[in-house]
Amino acid sequence: MNGEEEFFDAVTGFDSDNSSGEFSEANQKITGMIDLDTSKSTRSGKSGERPSQENGIQKHRTALPAPMFSRSDFSVWSILKKCIGLELSKITMPIAFNEPLSFLQRITEYMEHVYLIHRASRQVQPLERMQSVAAFAVSAVASQWERTGKPFNPLLGETYELVREDLGFRFISEQVSHHPPISAFYSEGLNQDFVFHGSIYPKLKFWGKSVEAEPRGTITLELLKHNEAYTWTNPTCCVHNVIIGKLWIEQYGVVEILNHRTGDKCVLNFKPCGLFGKELHRVEGHIQDRNKKKLFIIYGKWTECLWGTDPASYESFKKQEKRGDHLRKARLDDGPEKADSDVAVDVADDIPVAQETVQVIPGSKLLWRINSRPPNSAQMYNFTSFTVSLNELDSGMEKTLPPTDCRLRPDIRGMENGNMDLASQEKERLEEKQREARRERAKEETEWQTRWFYPGDNPYTGTPDWLYAGDYFERNFSDCPDIY
């Protein structure tokens, strides 16, 4: 068993109503079904895949080449039982617990609701821009709901690019460090309206029945038209029942988004589920000015939607809610199923029963709603429509991609095509090749040189960060390393 592979789990959607955003993936018709034929390439006009061009706009596949591999025959306990309380930095997991994406592709899922950034750029008032930025920060973790598969650990020097003309952005990421594992990314609007960048290095710990991913690294969004920069850090993600029982996920912690030009701040509290799951998935917070005066209240669920209202309406509603709380509690206590849902279980943490969907305060405005997932999502690792398209490889694309792009990884490709034996063999081969390259560098006393990012300080927070060096889209890939 390889002891040098990091256990990355930026683990983390939920079927819901369609988003109303201008660039929403949910606005595209879902027609795909699982295709069991794994012998063909990823793009060959099969069932579940859209035509490559329609009215000049590239269309993307709606299904994976093969259904999700069953994990029922595997036990993670034998691997994790010695790791309680420790950081999961050198643990190899069986490939059956993976999903056919690299962690670099998982980061790219931040961009699924990029229309929120475009909307923020168009808004005139700083308060309205902050509302859209806050909605984007919440939407960035929405795809993680029920995503219990572990992304593949990126190899040192691995890259991923995504250009979506229909969504108005392009994106590049690189694995810039192996110990500790650090992934750097950079994205820009095709209309020069924004720049979005950061570096991610989550710290993971195993606590007996759960795996907790503590966020590390700063996320920065620049709205170029307004000369504004916003920074924040993601909430903590926890996966429950990694040993026994049904896996379920929650996000918790306080996320602070700072507008460095105006001093406005948005404080979002991702609430832990609480006793009997009363607060499951809930997000509450507010926007305040530089003098800490509350300007706007935000509430909702990171798995569903986000709403906002003025502080006076919110406080009035909460007072009315408190007066009628004892009546609602009596209604919730009715019924024979209540007692069963409140009983603690020793061997597994019961999945909390989600309470009523978000109760909308009169006069509130909708800030964001999650995209609905494809009907066959459960057979595709609970991927969203956006996620399904991330690893597709069009004919001829290899000629324009660097040899380090995730789409060219044979282990991920093997798993996507349903060939688990090949995927496992290739994963072991790539890990050994990476170790051998590290030994050669040590022998020659040479340091690894990153290609597209360099270490520096975040220009707005002053904290250590990885900054984009530029020139990737000039497509000079002659000096890229051979990592596959």
Beta strands, then each sheet from edge to edge (+ up, - down):
strand 1: 53-54
strand 2: 57-58
strand 3: 98-102
strand 4: 150-152
strand 5: 159-164
strand 6: 169-177
strand 7: 182-189
strand 8: 194-200
strand 9: 203-206
strand 10: 210-214
strand 11: 219-223
strand 12: 228-232
strand 13: 236-240
strand 14: 248-259
strand 15: 265-270
strand 16: 282-288
strand 17: 294-301
strand 18: 305-309
strand 19: 365-369
strand 20: 453-457
strand 21: 464-468
sheet 1: 1+ 2-
sheet 2: 3+ 4+
sheet 3: 5+ 6- 7+ 8- 11+ 12- 14+ 13- 10+ 9-
sheet 4: 5+ 6- 7+ 8- 11+ 12- 14+ 15- 16+ 17- 18+ 19-
sheet 5: 20+ 21-
end
